Amino acid sequence: MTAPLTIMWIRGNDNLVFNHPTRYFCLGIIGAGKSSWLECLGEQYLKEGATILDLYGSRRGEGLAWLRSSWAKTKRILLLHSENVDVKSSFETKNLGQLTLKDLETYGIIISASPLYISPSQEFQEINKVLDLLYSRLTWNKLVYTIVREASNLFYSRLRVNQNQLQSKAEAIYLVRESRHMGLSMGTDSLKLTSVDIDMRILCDYQAIKSMGIWGLPDGLEWLYHVINQAFIRKMPKKAFVILSKNGAIEIGKFNEIPWHHQEKENIVRAVGLKIDYGEEPVLAKDRRTFKTISDAEHVEIMALYLDDRQSMAKIQKLKKRSRSTIHAQITAHNEAVARSGFCPKCQRVHGEHAKESTE
């Protein structure tokens, strides 16, 4: 069931263990087999009883290939999707915002793939709910191996929330730095070494090198040519890899082909029998420099505070850090939409409970 890893240490020695929080970073060109390598590590973690949390990936949705692996017969699987996407599947599905810390302990494989969102923009925005949940995981009983296909996606997601590059980068680095305290092993990859901040890379326990093609090793790693043949690094087979340990050890290894891995040009959504219906994409907040627009999600929060909690506009103004006129405009627009059409489109796009309810 598990694709075995064969390892030969050529300098020093280190033990790869899959029952302890460990951080991996994999570098290689397109088609080098980075995703397959991360999935191979995932199989080792599954064998040890850990949970797989597969995030991001290309729009093709390669993470969905787990659904046809042999693990799907023995592990409980959960598919995460955005609120305005309806997924019909034989596997369990859940609105991403409803994911709980208990789910991380309950399920064997949790997948958030790009086709389960209306757009990549929405995916980056929504994944923050998962990241915020991971930040809050202060105690744990079950190890979670998190696959982040293209490590810079962590930064892009946080940027959707903060609109501040330095703070977004700091929060992404914080997740990697504190991952072992959260019971997280992390497998990340990247096409370019410079796409991932040095402060994040130095936190990794192991750095894997796959085929580097005509580009070769980046500055800072060229010393490796004195240990491993340059031609091998440039034309490395997909099954092969080189690992650099943080303690200075170097290994050459190989792994068996992942039989269930997503194939190029393959429609993985159709292959695993998913039926996906997309609703209307929610409107996100936009930074206009002097002010930030109201997103559909914030509009729903305002209406909930006003209708459910019976908060005054002045109180909502303080809670949301918005002007009184902004709060008043949202409530007025909501009432006018309900009176005119029988529903508020802002609320309906994100399935707000008060989409058809007026305050008047």
C-alpha positions as CSV (number, residue, x, y, z in Angstrom):
1,M,0.0,0.0,0.0
2,T,2.8,2.4,0.9
3,A,5.3,3.6,-1.7
4,P,8.6,2.8,0.0
5,L,11.5,5.2,0.3
6,T,15.0,3.9,-0.3
7,I,17.7,6.1,1.3
8,M,21.5,6.1,1.0
9,W,23.4,8.5,3.2
10,I,26.5,9.8,1.4
11,R,27.6,12.3,4.1
12,G,26.7,12.0,7.7
13,N,23.6,10.2,8.9
14,D,20.1,11.2,10.0
15,N,16.9,9.3,10.6
16,L,13.7,10.2,8.8
17,V,10.8,9.5,11.1
18,F,7.1,9.9,10.4
19,N,5.6,10.0,13.9
20,H,7.1,13.4,14.9
21,P,6.4,17.0,13.7
22,T,8.9,17.5,10.9
23,R,9.2,20.2,8.2
24,Y,10.2,19.5,4.6
25,F,10.9,21.8,1.7
26,C,11.2,20.5,-1.9
27,L,12.8,22.4,-4.7
28,G,12.6,21.4,-8.4
29,I,11.5,22.4,-11.9
30,I,8.0,21.8,-13.3
31,G,7.5,18.1,-13.9
32,A,10.3,17.1,-11.5
33,G,8.0,15.0,-9.3
34,K,7.7,17.4,-6.3
35,S,4.0,16.6,-5.7
36,S,4.6,12.9,-6.0
37,W,7.4,13.2,-3.4
38,L,5.2,15.0,-1.0
39,E,2.5,12.4,-1.5
40,C,5.0,9.7,-0.9
41,L,5.9,11.3,2.4
42,G,2.2,11.5,3.1
43,E,1.8,7.7,2.7
44,Q,4.6,7.2,5.3
45,Y,2.6,9.4,7.7
46,L,-0.6,7.6,7.0
47,K,1.1,4.3,7.8
48,E,2.0,5.8,11.2
49,G,-1.6,6.9,11.9
50,A,-1.3,10.6,11.1
51,T,-3.9,12.8,9.3
52,I,-3.2,14.2,5.9
53,L,-4.3,17.8,5.3
54,D,-3.7,18.5,1.6
55,L,-4.0,22.2,0.7
56,Y,-3.7,24.4,-2.4
57,G,-2.3,22.9,-5.6
58,S,-3.0,23.8,-9.3
59,R,-6.4,24.5,-10.7
60,R,-6.4,20.9,-11.9
61,G,-6.9,19.7,-8.4
62,E,-4.2,17.1,-8.0
63,G,-5.0,16.6,-4.3
64,L,-8.2,14.9,-5.3
65,A,-6.2,11.9,-6.5
66,W,-6.1,10.7,-2.9
67,L,-9.8,9.7,-3.5
68,R,-8.7,6.8,-5.7
69,S,-5.7,5.7,-3.7
70,S,-5.9,2.5,-1.7
71,W,-6.0,4.6,1.4
72,A,-9.5,5.7,0.5
73,K,-10.7,2.2,1.4
74,T,-9.3,2.4,4.9
75,K,-9.2,6.0,5.9
76,R,-12.1,8.4,6.5
77,I,-11.9,11.2,4.0
78,L,-13.3,14.8,4.2
79,L,-13.5,17.2,1.2
80,L,-13.5,20.9,2.1
81,H,-15.3,23.4,-0.2
82,S,-16.4,27.0,-0.2
83,E,-19.9,28.0,1.0
84,N,-21.3,28.7,-2.4
85,V,-20.1,25.4,-4.0
86,D,-22.2,22.3,-3.9
87,V,-20.2,19.0,-4.0
88,K,-21.9,15.7,-4.6
89,S,-19.6,12.8,-3.7
90,S,-19.6,9.4,-2.0
91,F,-17.1,10.9,0.4
92,E,-18.0,13.3,3.2
93,T,-17.9,17.0,2.4
94,K,-18.0,20.1,4.6
95,N,-18.0,23.9,4.2
96,L,-14.4,24.9,4.9
97,G,-15.5,27.4,7.5
98,Q,-17.1,24.5,9.5
99,L,-13.8,22.6,9.9
100,T,-13.0,22.0,13.6
101,L,-10.0,20.9,15.6
102,K,-11.8,17.6,16.3
103,D,-12.0,17.0,12.5
104,L,-8.2,17.0,12.4
105,E,-8.2,14.1,14.9
106,T,-11.2,12.3,13.4
107,Y,-10.4,12.1,9.7
108,G,-7.6,10.3,8.0
109,I,-7.4,12.5,4.9
110,I,-8.7,16.1,4.6
111,I,-8.5,17.7,1.1
112,S,-9.0,21.3,0.0
113,A,-8.5,21.3,-3.8
114,S,-8.8,24.3,-6.1
115,P,-11.8,22.9,-8.2
116,L,-13.8,23.0,-4.9
117,Y,-13.7,26.8,-5.1
118,I,-15.2,29.2,-7.8
119,S,-11.8,30.8,-8.4
120,P,-8.2,30.8,-7.2
121,S,-8.8,34.1,-5.6
122,Q,-11.6,32.7,-3.5
123,E,-9.5,29.7,-2.6
124,F,-6.7,31.9,-1.2
125,Q,-9.2,33.9,0.8
126,E,-11.1,30.9,2.2
127,I,-8.0,28.9,3.1
128,N,-7.3,31.4,5.8
129,K,-10.1,29.8,7.9
130,V,-8.0,26.6,7.9
131,L,-4.8,28.5,8.7
132,D,-6.5,30.3,11.6
133,L,-7.7,27.0,12.9
134,L,-4.2,25.6,12.8
135,Y,-2.9,28.6,14.7
136,S,-5.3,27.7,17.5
137,R,-4.2,24.1,17.8
138,L,-2.5,24.4,21.1
139,T,-2.8,20.7,22.2
140,W,-3.0,17.6,20.0
141,N,-3.2,13.8,20.2
142,K,-2.8,13.0,16.5
143,L,-0.1,14.3,14.1
144,V,-1.2,16.2,11.0
145,Y,0.9,16.1,7.9
146,T,0.1,19.3,5.9
147,I,0.9,19.4,2.2
148,V,1.4,22.9,0.8
149,R,1.9,22.7,-2.9
150,E,3.9,25.8,-3.7
151,A,5.0,27.2,-0.4
152,S,4.5,30.9,-1.4
153,N,0.7,30.2,-1.3
154,L,0.8,30.5,2.5
155,F,2.0,34.1,2.0
156,Y,-0.6,34.9,-0.6
157,S,-3.4,33.6,1.6
158,R,-2.4,35.7,4.5
159,L,-2.0,38.7,2.2
160,R,-5.7,38.4,1.4
161,V,-6.5,39.1,5.1
162,N,-3.9,41.6,6.1
163,Q,-3.2,43.6,3.0
164,N,0.3,44.1,4.5
165,Q,3.2,42.2,3.0
166,L,5.4,42.2,6.0
167,Q,2.7,41.1,8.4
168,S,1.5,38.4,5.9
169,K,5.0,37.1,5.5
170,A,5.5,37.1,9.3
171,E,2.3,35.1,9.8
172,A,3.3,32.5,7.2
173,I,6.7,32.1,8.8
174,Y,5.1,31.9,12.2
175,L,3.0,28.9,11.1
176,V,6.1,27.0,9.9
177,R,8.1,28.0,13.0
178,E,5.4,26.9,15.5
179,S,4.2,23.9,13.5
180,R,5.8,21.4,15.8
181,H,4.0,22.8,18.8
182,M,0.7,22.5,16.8
183,G,1.3,18.9,16.0
184,L,2.0,19.6,12.4
185,S,4.4,18.1,10.0
186,M,4.7,20.2,6.9
187,G,5.6,19.3,3.3
188,T,6.1,22.3,1.0
189,D,7.5,22.7,-2.5
190,S,8.5,25.5,-4.8
191,L,9.8,26.1,-8.3
192,K,12.3,28.8,-7.2
193,L,14.3,29.0,-4.0
194,T,13.7,32.8,-4.0
195,S,10.0,32.4,-4.1
196,V,10.2,31.4,-0.4
197,D,11.7,33.7,2.2
198,I,15.0,32.6,3.8
199,D,13.4,32.9,7.2
200,M,10.9,30.2,6.3
201,R,13.5,27.9,4.6
202,I,15.9,27.8,7.5
203,L,13.1,26.5,9.7
204,C,12.8,23.3,7.7
205,D,14.4,20.1,9.0
206,Y,15.0,18.8,5.6
207,Q,15.5,20.3,2.1
208,A,14.8,18.0,-0.8
209,I,16.3,18.7,-4.3
210,K,14.6,17.3,-7.4
211,S,15.6,17.8,-11.0
212,M,16.8,21.4,-11.5
213,G,17.0,21.3,-15.4
214,I,18.9,24.0,-17.2
215,W,18.7,26.3,-14.2
216,G,20.8,24.2,-11.9
217,L,21.2,24.8,-8.2
218,P,20.6,28.4,-7.0
219,D,23.2,30.5,-5.2
220,G,23.8,29.1,-1.8
221,L,23.5,25.5,-2.8
222,E,26.1,25.3,-5.6
223,W,28.5,23.7,-3.1
224,L,26.4,20.5,-3.5
225,Y,28.1,20.0,-6.9
226,H,31.3,19.1,-5.1
227,V,29.4,16.2,-3.5
228,I,26.9,15.1,-6.2
229,N,27.4,15.0,-9.9
230,Q,26.0,18.1,-11.6
231,A,24.5,16.1,-14.5
232,F,22.5,14.0,-12.1
233,I,21.0,17.1,-10.4
234,R,20.1,18.6,-13.8
235,K,18.5,15.4,-15.2
236,M,17.4,13.6,-12.0
237,P,14.7,10.9,-12.6
238,K,11.3,11.6,-11.1
239,K,11.7,8.8,-8.7
240,A,15.0,10.2,-7.4
241,F,15.7,12.9,-4.8
242,V,18.5,14.4,-2.8
243,I,17.9,15.4,0.9
244,L,19.9,17.9,2.9
245,S,19.4,17.6,6.6
246,K,19.7,20.6,8.9
247,N,22.5,18.8,10.8
248,G,24.6,18.7,7.5
249,A,23.9,15.1,6.4
250,I,23.3,14.4,2.7
251,E,21.4,11.5,1.2
252,I,20.4,10.2,-2.2
253,G,17.1,8.4,-2.3
254,K,14.3,7.0,-4.6
255,F,10.7,6.2,-4.2
256,N,8.3,4.0,-6.1
257,E,5.9,5.6,-8.6
258,I,2.6,6.7,-7.0
259,P,0.0,4.7,-9.0
260,W,-2.9,6.9,-8.1
261,H,-1.1,10.3,-8.7
262,H,-2.8,12.8,-10.9
263,Q,-1.7,12.5,-14.6
264,E,-1.1,15.4,-16.9
265,K,-4.2,16.3,-19.0
266,E,-6.4,14.1,-16.8
267,N,-9.8,15.4,-15.6
268,I,-9.4,14.3,-12.0
269,V,-12.8,15.7,-10.9
270,R,-14.5,13.4,-13.4
271,A,-12.0,10.5,-12.7
272,V,-13.0,10.4,-9.0
273,G,-16.7,10.8,-9.7
274,L,-17.3,14.3,-8.2
275,K,-20.1,16.5,-9.3
276,I,-19.6,20.2,-8.5
277,D,-22.1,23.0,-8.9
278,Y,-20.8,26.5,-8.6
279,G,-22.9,29.4,-7.3
280,E,-22.2,33.1,-7.6
281,E,-18.8,34.2,-6.4
282,P,-18.9,36.3,-3.2
283,V,-17.7,39.9,-3.4
284,L,-14.4,40.3,-1.4
285,A,-13.3,43.5,0.3
286,K,-11.0,45.8,-1.7
287,D,-8.3,48.1,-0.3
288,R,-8.9,51.6,-1.8
289,R,-6.0,52.9,0.3
290,T,-8.1,55.5,2.1
291,F,-10.7,52.9,3.0
292,K,-11.6,49.3,2.6
293,T,-14.8,48.2,0.9
294,I,-17.4,45.9,2.6
295,S,-17.2,42.3,1.6
296,D,-20.3,40.1,1.4
297,A,-19.0,38.2,4.4
298,E,-18.7,41.4,6.5
299,H,-22.1,42.5,5.4
300,V,-23.6,39.2,6.8
301,E,-21.7,39.8,10.0
302,I,-23.2,43.3,10.4
303,M,-26.7,42.0,9.7
304,A,-26.2,39.2,12.3
305,L,-25.1,41.6,14.9
306,Y,-28.1,43.8,14.2
307,L,-30.8,41.1,13.9
308,D,-29.5,38.3,16.1
309,D,-27.6,40.1,18.8
310,R,-29.8,43.3,18.7
311,Q,-26.7,45.5,18.8
312,S,-27.2,49.2,18.1
313,M,-25.5,50.8,15.1
314,A,-23.2,52.6,17.4
315,K,-22.1,49.4,19.0
316,I,-21.6,47.6,15.6
317,Q,-19.6,50.6,14.5
318,K,-17.1,50.1,17.4
319,L,-17.0,46.3,16.9
320,K,-16.4,46.4,13.2
321,K,-14.2,49.6,13.3
322,R,-16.4,51.2,10.6
323,S,-18.1,54.6,10.4
324,R,-21.7,54.9,11.6
325,S,-22.7,55.9,8.0
326,T,-21.2,52.7,6.6
327,I,-23.2,50.5,9.0
328,H,-26.3,52.4,8.3
329,A,-25.7,52.1,4.5
330,Q,-25.3,48.3,4.8
331,I,-28.6,47.9,6.7
332,T,-30.5,50.2,4.4
333,A,-29.2,48.5,1.3
334,H,-30.2,45.1,2.8
335,N,-33.7,46.2,3.5
336,E,-34.1,47.8,0.1
337,A,-33.0,44.6,-1.6
338,V,-35.3,42.4,0.4
339,A,-38.2,44.8,-0.3
340,R,-37.4,44.9,-4.0
341,S,-36.4,41.3,-4.8
342,G,-37.4,39.3,-1.8
343,F,-33.8,38.6,-0.9
344,C,-30.5,40.3,-0.3
345,P,-27.9,39.2,-2.9
346,K,-25.0,40.0,-0.6
347,C,-26.4,37.6,2.0
348,Q,-27.4,35.0,-0.5
349,R,-24.0,34.8,-2.1
350,V,-22.5,33.6,1.1
351,H,-25.6,31.8,2.4
352,G,-26.4,34.3,5.1
353,E,-29.2,33.4,7.5
354,H,-31.0,36.7,7.0
355,A,-31.0,36.8,3.2
356,K,-34.8,37.1,3.1
357,E,-35.3,39.0,6.4
358,S,-35.8,42.7,6.7
359,T,-35.1,44.8,9.8
360,E,-38.2,46.8,9.2
